Structures are given as structure tokens and as C-alpha cells.
Amino acid sequence: MRQSRSKRLMGEINVVPYIDVMLVLLIIFMITAPLLTQGIQVDLPQAAAEPLDPELLRDNEPLVLSINRDGELFLNIGGDEETAVDEQTVLTRTAAVLRRNPQTPVLVKADEAVAYGRVVTGMVILQQAGAERVGFITDPAEREDVQP
């Protein structure tokens, strides 16, 4: 038996397959990341309101009560944001957040098709929990030039 001395073992790692796998994973994450945002589908009414002060929102994450077109209540705190909660849960969670930080901005995001009374009920619950001021989230309206 004669062994060939011309064949040597290669002591280097071939990184090309690793780069291919990394690029495929990068593409997958780039495509799926926008799909992972959570939220409740709400058709917001349009209004020509001024935006909130960014300084206020930077220091404190706002507490948002969302009301969908069926009148179901959702909170952005205390568990799954996509699960409807009852009025007592909204009261309890909101009171806990406001006890911890009374400066927390409280906002209502209601579908434009929801009954006005349901929005008022949500605001009353927030006020009972200790919210002194309640703001509304709207879509910016297309401004029309008003002629005198």
C-alpha cells in the first residue's frame, strides 16, 4: 500500500455556507419583523388636532384604552394587548399604573363606528381609576383651506 503525499488535510473553515445561512435568516427577519406588531384594528376618526408633546411621551409610556367597533375594551398594559378585558380589569390595572406614576398620559383610541356612549363609559372608568386628564388618539385630517 502506497500512500499519496500530495493530498493534505485542509485546516481551514469554509465560511461561505455560514454566510449564506446568515443572509437567508436576515431576509426572513426583515420580512417577518413588520408582521409582528401587535394591536387592535381600530378605524380612527380624523381630526385636525395638534400632536402630543414629545417630551411628555418620552418620559412616560402612555396608557392606551382601545375600543374596537364592537365596543370591546383593550389595554396596552398588563398582559396580552389583543385580548379584550372587562371594565373591572380596566379599572384595576389603570389605578395600579396611576398609583405608581401619576404623570402617566392616559389616552383613548376608539373606532369611529363605536357608539358614543361606550366611549364615555371608557372615559368614566379611567377617571374612576384616577386619571385626571384623558386624551384621544385620532388620525390626522387632511386640511382643507378655509376661505373667509
MISEZA-632000 format. One record per residue: residue number from 1; x, y, z of N, C-alpha, C, O in turn. Coordinates in steps of 0.1 Angstrom, whole numbers, padded with zeros to 4 digits. Atoms other than C-alpha are relative to their C-alpha. Layout:
! residues N
NODE  num   n.xx   n.yy   n.zz  ca.xx  ca.yy  ca.zz   c.xx   c.yy   c.zz   o.xx   o.yy   o.zz
NODE  NUM      X      Y      Z      X      Y      Z      X      Y      Z      X      Y      Z
...
! end
This chain:
! residues 148
NODE  num   n.xx   n.yy   n.zz  ca.xx  ca.yy  ca.zz   c.xx   c.yy   c.zz   o.xx   o.yy   o.zz
NODE    1   0008  -0012   0000   0000   0000   0000   0009   0012   0000   0018   0014   0008
NODE    2  -0008  -0012   0002   0013   0032  -0011  -0009   0012   0002  -0020   0013  -0004
NODE    3   0008  -0012  -0004   0000   0065   0004   0005   0012  -0008   0017   0014  -0010
NODE    4  -0004  -0012   0008   0000   0096  -0017   0002   0012   0010  -0006   0015   0018
NODE    5  -0004  -0011  -0009   0017   0125   0000  -0005   0013  -0006  -0003   0024   0000
NODE    6   0004  -0013   0006   0002   0151  -0024  -0013   0004   0006  -0016   0016   0005
NODE    7   0013  -0004  -0006  -0032   0151  -0006   0003   0003   0015   0008  -0005   0023
NODE    8  -0002  -0004  -0014  -0031   0171   0026  -0014   0004   0006  -0023   0008  -0002
NODE    9   0012  -0004  -0007  -0058   0178   0051  -0001   0015   0001   0009   0022   0003
NODE   10   0002  -0014  -0001  -0073   0212   0050  -0003   0004   0014  -0012  -0001   0020
NODE   11   0002  -0004  -0014  -0071   0230   0083  -0008   0013   0001  -0008   0019   0012
NODE   12   0008  -0013   0000  -0094   0260   0073  -0015  -0003   0000  -0019  -0014  -0004
NODE   13   0015   0001   0000  -0131   0265   0079  -0005   0007  -0012  -0001   0019  -0015
NODE   14   0007  -0006   0012  -0152   0272   0048  -0012   0008   0005  -0022   0002   0010
NODE   15   0010  -0009  -0006  -0173   0302   0059  -0011   0003  -0010  -0021   0009  -0006
NODE   16   0010  -0003   0009  -0193   0305   0027  -0014  -0005   0003  -0024   0002   0002
NODE   17   0014   0004  -0004  -0222   0283   0038  -0005   0007   0012  -0018   0009   0013
NODE   18   0005  -0008  -0012  -0224   0302   0071  -0005   0013  -0004  -0015   0018   0001
NODE   19   0005  -0013   0005  -0227   0335   0052  -0013  -0002  -0007  -0022   0007  -0005
NODE   20   0013   0003   0006  -0254   0320   0031  -0012  -0001   0010  -0022   0004   0008
NODE   21   0011   0002  -0010  -0274   0309   0061  -0003   0013   0007  -0015   0016   0010
NODE   22   0002  -0013  -0007  -0269   0343   0078  -0008   0009  -0009  -0017   0016  -0004
NODE   23   0008  -0008   0009  -0282   0361   0047  -0014  -0004  -0001  -0023   0004  -0001
NODE   24   0014   0005   0000  -0313   0339   0045  -0007   0004   0013  -0019   0008   0012
NODE   25   0006  -0004  -0013  -0320   0345   0082  -0003   0014   0000  -0013   0019   0005
NODE   26   0002  -0014   0001  -0316   0382   0077  -0012   0004  -0008  -0020   0012  -0004
NODE   27   0012  -0003   0009  -0341   0383   0049  -0013  -0005   0007  -0022   0002   0006
NODE   28   0012   0005  -0007  -0366   0362   0069  -0004   0009   0011  -0015   0013   0012
NODE   29   0003  -0009  -0011  -0363   0385   0099  -0005   0014  -0005  -0013   0020   0001
NODE   30   0004  -0013   0006  -0366   0416   0077  -0015  -0001  -0005  -0022   0009  -0004
NODE   31   0013   0001   0005  -0398   0403   0062  -0010  -0002   0011  -0021   0003   0011
NODE   32   0009   0003  -0011  -0414   0390   0094  -0001   0010   0011  -0011   0011   0018
NODE   33   0000  -0009  -0010  -0405   0418   0117  -0012   0010  -0001  -0018   0013   0010
NODE   34   0012  -0009   0001  -0432   0443   0104  -0013  -0008   0003  -0023  -0001   0007
NODE   35   0013   0007  -0002  -0458   0415   0107  -0002  -0003   0015  -0013  -0007   0019
NODE   36   0001   0004  -0014  -0451   0410   0144  -0006   0011   0009  -0008   0010   0021
NODE   37   0006  -0011  -0008  -0465   0444   0155  -0014  -0004   0005  -0022  -0010  -0003
NODE   38   0013   0004  -0006  -0495   0439   0178  -0008   0012   0001  -0004   0024   0002
NODE   39   0009  -0011  -0002  -0525   0460   0181  -0014  -0004  -0004  -0017  -0015  -0008
NODE   40   0015   0002   0002  -0563   0462   0178  -0003   0008  -0012   0001   0020  -0014
NODE   41   0004  -0007   0012  -0578   0471   0145  -0011   0010   0003  -0022   0006   0007
NODE   42   0009  -0011  -0003  -0595   0505   0150   0001   0010  -0011   0012   0014  -0015
NODE   43   0000  -0011   0010  -0606   0529   0123  -0002   0013   0008  -0013   0017   0012
NODE   44   0000  -0013  -0008  -0597   0562   0140  -0007   0011  -0008  -0006   0012  -0020
NODE   45   0006  -0012   0007  -0617   0593   0133   0011   0010  -0004   0021   0010   0003
NODE   46  -0010  -0010   0004  -0599   0621   0115  -0003   0013   0007  -0015   0017   0007
NODE   47   0002  -0013  -0007  -0594   0654   0133   0013   0008  -0002   0024   0003  -0003
NODE   48  -0011  -0009   0002  -0572   0684   0128   0005   0004   0014   0006   0016   0017
NODE   49  -0005  -0003  -0013  -0558   0682   0163   0015   0001   0000   0022  -0004  -0009
NODE   50  -0015  -0002  -0002  -0523   0692   0175   0006  -0013   0005   0000  -0019   0014
NODE   51  -0006   0012  -0005  -0499   0663   0181   0004   0002   0015   0006   0014   0020
NODE   52  -0004  -0001  -0014  -0490   0655   0217   0015   0004   0002   0023   0002  -0008
NODE   53  -0014  -0004  -0003  -0458   0669   0233   0009  -0012   0001   0007  -0021   0009
NODE   54  -0009   0012   0000  -0430   0645   0225   0008  -0001   0013   0012  -0012   0017
NODE   55  -0007   0001  -0013  -0413   0654   0259  -0008  -0008   0010  -0003  -0016   0018
NODE   56   0008   0007  -0009  -0443   0641   0277   0000  -0015  -0003   0000  -0023   0007
NODE   57   0001   0014   0004  -0444   0608   0258   0014  -0007   0001   0014  -0019   0003
NODE   58  -0013   0006  -0001  -0406   0603   0260   0003  -0005   0014   0009  -0015   0017
NODE   59  -0002   0003  -0014  -0406   0603   0298  -0009  -0011   0005  -0005  -0019   0013
NODE   60   0010   0009  -0005  -0437   0582   0303  -0007  -0007  -0011  -0012   0000  -0020
NODE   61   0008   0007   0010  -0452   0555   0282  -0015   0001   0002  -0019  -0001   0014
NODE   62   0014  -0002  -0003  -0489   0563   0277  -0008  -0013   0002  -0004  -0023  -0003
NODE   63   0009   0010  -0001  -0516   0541   0289  -0012   0002  -0010  -0018   0013  -0010
NODE   64   0009  -0002   0010  -0539   0535   0260  -0012  -0010   0002  -0010  -0022   0002
NODE   65   0012   0008  -0001  -0575   0522   0263  -0006   0000  -0015  -0010   0011  -0020
NODE   66   0005   0002   0014  -0586   0509   0228  -0014  -0006   0001  -0017  -0015   0009
NODE   67   0014   0005   0001  -0623   0504   0220  -0002  -0003  -0015  -0002   0006  -0023
NODE   68   0002   0004   0014  -0630   0484   0188  -0014   0003  -0004  -0022   0007   0004
NODE   69   0013  -0003   0005  -0661   0487   0167  -0011  -0008   0006  -0023  -0004   0006
NODE   70   0009   0008  -0007  -0678   0460   0187  -0002   0005   0015  -0010   0000   0022
NODE   71   0001  -0006  -0013  -0673   0481   0219   0008  -0008   0011   0007  -0005   0022
NODE   72  -0009   0007  -0009  -0647   0457   0234   0011   0009   0005   0016   0017  -0003
NODE   73  -0011  -0008  -0006  -0621   0472   0257   0013  -0007   0000   0014  -0019   0002
NODE   74  -0013   0006   0001  -0584   0466   0253   0010   0010   0007   0009   0022   0005
NODE   75  -0011  -0008  -0006  -0554   0479   0274   0013  -0004  -0005   0016  -0015  -0008
NODE   76  -0014   0003   0005  -0518   0482   0263   0009  -0004   0012   0021  -0004   0010
NODE   77  -0008   0004  -0012  -0506   0471   0298  -0006  -0013   0006  -0018  -0016   0004
NODE   78   0005   0011  -0008  -0509   0440   0319  -0004  -0012  -0007  -0015  -0018  -0005
NODE   79   0003   0012   0007  -0508   0411   0296  -0002   0001  -0015   0004   0010  -0021
NODE   80   0002   0001   0014  -0519   0403   0261  -0008   0012  -0004  -0020   0014   0000
NODE   81   0007  -0012   0005  -0529   0436   0243  -0011  -0004  -0010  -0020   0005  -0012
NODE   82   0011   0003   0010  -0551   0417   0218  -0011  -0008   0007  -0020  -0012   0000
NODE   83   0011   0007  -0007  -0573   0401   0245  -0009   0011   0006  -0004   0020   0014
NODE   84   0009  -0010  -0005  -0604   0421   0254  -0001  -0002   0015   0000  -0014   0020
NODE   85   0001   0001  -0014  -0608   0429   0291  -0013   0006   0004  -0019   0014  -0003
NODE   86   0013  -0005  -0005  -0638   0437   0312   0003   0014   0007   0014   0017   0009
NODE   87  -0001  -0014  -0006  -0645   0471   0329   0007   0000   0013   0015   0009   0016
NODE   88  -0007   0001  -0013  -0633   0460   0363   0015  -0002  -0002   0023   0004   0006
NODE   89  -0015   0001   0003  -0599   0449   0349   0006   0013  -0005   0017   0016   0000
NODE   90  -0005  -0013   0004  -0595   0482   0332   0002   0009   0012   0012   0016   0013
NODE   91   0000  -0009  -0012  -0603   0500   0364   0012  -0004   0009   0020   0005   0014
NODE   92  -0010   0005  -0009  -0579   0478   0385   0014   0003  -0006   0023   0009   0001
NODE   93  -0014  -0002   0006  -0549   0480   0360   0003   0014  -0001   0014   0018   0001
NODE   94  -0003  -0014   0002  -0553   0517   0353   0003   0006   0014   0012   0014   0015
NODE   95  -0002  -0005  -0014  -0555   0525   0391   0014  -0004   0004   0021   0004   0010
NODE   96  -0013   0004  -0005  -0523   0505   0397   0011   0008  -0008   0021   0012  -0001
NODE   97  -0010  -0008   0007  -0504   0523   0369   0000   0014   0005   0011   0020   0006
NODE   98   0000  -0014  -0004  -0515   0557   0380   0004   0002   0015   0009   0013   0018
NODE   99  -0005  -0001  -0014  -0507   0550   0417   0016  -0001  -0001   0022   0007   0006
NODE  100  -0014   0001   0001  -0472   0540   0406   0006   0013  -0007   0017   0018  -0002
NODE  101  -0005  -0012   0006  -0468   0571   0383  -0012   0008  -0004  -0018   0006  -0015
NODE  102   0012  -0008   0003  -0495   0597   0384   0001   0009  -0013  -0009   0014  -0018
NODE  103  -0002  -0008   0012  -0479   0616   0354  -0002  -0008  -0013   0001  -0003  -0023
NODE  104   0002   0008   0012  -0487   0587   0330  -0011   0006  -0008  -0022   0008  -0004
NODE  105   0010  -0004   0009  -0505   0600   0300  -0011  -0011  -0003  -0007  -0022  -0005
NODE  106   0011   0010   0002  -0539   0583   0296  -0007   0005  -0013  -0012   0016  -0015
NODE  107   0006  -0003   0013  -0553   0581   0260  -0011  -0010  -0003  -0010  -0022   0001
NODE  108   0011   0009   0005  -0584   0566   0244   0001   0000  -0015   0002   0010  -0022
NODE  109  -0001   0002   0015  -0582   0551   0209  -0013  -0008  -0003  -0014  -0020  -0001
NODE  110   0013   0006   0003  -0618   0544   0198  -0003   0000  -0015   0000   0009  -0022
NODE  111   0004   0001   0014  -0631   0532   0164  -0011   0011  -0002  -0019   0014   0007
NODE  112   0010  -0011   0003  -0652   0559   0147  -0014  -0006  -0001  -0023   0002   0000
NODE  113   0013   0006   0001  -0681   0534   0144  -0005  -0004   0013  -0017  -0008   0014
NODE  114   0004   0004  -0013  -0683   0527   0181  -0010   0010   0005  -0009   0022   0003
NODE  115   0010  -0009  -0006  -0713   0542   0200   0007   0010   0009   0016   0006   0017
NODE  116  -0006  -0011  -0008  -0705   0575   0217  -0001  -0004   0015   0008  -0001   0023
NODE  117   0002   0004  -0014  -0719   0561   0250   0011  -0010   0005   0015  -0009   0016
NODE  118  -0011   0009  -0004  -0693   0533   0250   0013   0007   0003   0020   0004   0012
NODE  119  -0012  -0008  -0002  -0665   0558   0247  -0001   0008   0013   0009   0009   0020
NODE  120   0002  -0008  -0012  -0680   0579   0275   0002  -0010   0012   0008  -0007   0022
NODE  121  -0001   0010  -0010  -0682   0547   0296   0015  -0003   0003   0019  -0004   0014
NODE  122  -0014   0003  -0002  -0645   0540   0290   0007   0012   0007   0016   0010   0015
NODE  123  -0006  -0012  -0007  -0636   0576   0300  -0004   0000   0015   0005   0004   0023
NODE  124   0004   0000  -0014  -0656   0573   0332   0008  -0010   0008   0012  -0008   0019
NODE  125  -0008   0010  -0007  -0638   0541   0341   0014   0005   0003   0020   0003   0013
NODE  126  -0014  -0005  -0001  -0604   0558   0335   0000   0011   0011   0010   0012   0019
NODE  127   0001  -0011  -0010  -0615   0588   0357  -0002  -0006   0014   0004  -0001   0023
NODE  128   0002   0006  -0013  -0627   0565   0385   0014  -0007   0004   0016  -0008   0016
NODE  129  -0013   0006  -0004  -0592   0549   0384   0010   0010   0004   0021   0007   0009
NODE  130  -0009  -0011  -0005  -0576   0583   0390   0006   0008  -0011   0014   0017  -0009
NODE  131  -0005  -0008   0011  -0569   0597   0355  -0007   0014   0001  -0019   0015   0000
NODE  132   0005  -0014  -0001  -0573   0635   0358  -0003   0006  -0014  -0012   0013  -0016
NODE  133   0002  -0004   0013  -0569   0641   0321   0001  -0012  -0010   0009  -0021  -0008
NODE  134   0001   0011   0010  -0578   0618   0292   0000   0006  -0014  -0008   0015  -0017
NODE  135  -0001  -0005   0014  -0567   0624   0256  -0006  -0010  -0010  -0008  -0021  -0006
NODE  136   0004   0009   0010  -0579   0610   0224   0010  -0002  -0011   0017   0008  -0014
NODE  137  -0009   0003   0011  -0559   0594   0196  -0009   0001  -0013  -0019  -0006  -0014
NODE  138   0007  -0001   0013  -0570   0604   0161   0009  -0001  -0012   0021   0000  -0010
NODE  139  -0008  -0001   0012  -0558   0602   0125   0001   0014  -0004  -0009   0021  -0003
NODE  140   0000  -0014   0004  -0546   0635   0112  -0009   0001  -0012  -0009  -0007  -0022
NODE  141   0009  -0003   0011  -0572   0650   0089   0007   0007  -0011   0017   0014  -0009
NODE  142  -0005  -0008   0011  -0565   0663   0055  -0005   0014   0001  -0017   0016   0001
NODE  143   0005  -0013  -0002  -0566   0700   0060  -0005   0006  -0013   0002   0005  -0024
NODE  144   0005  -0007   0012  -0587   0720   0036   0001   0015   0003  -0001   0019   0014
NODE  145  -0002  -0014  -0002  -0580   0756   0031  -0014   0007   0001  -0023   0005  -0008
NODE  146   0012  -0007  -0002  -0609   0776   0045   0001   0014  -0004   0009   0022   0001
NODE  147   0000  -0014   0005  -0617   0808   0027  -0011   0008   0008  -0022   0003   0010
NODE  148   0009  -0008  -0008  -0633   0836   0047  -0012   0006  -0009  -0021   0013  -0004
! end
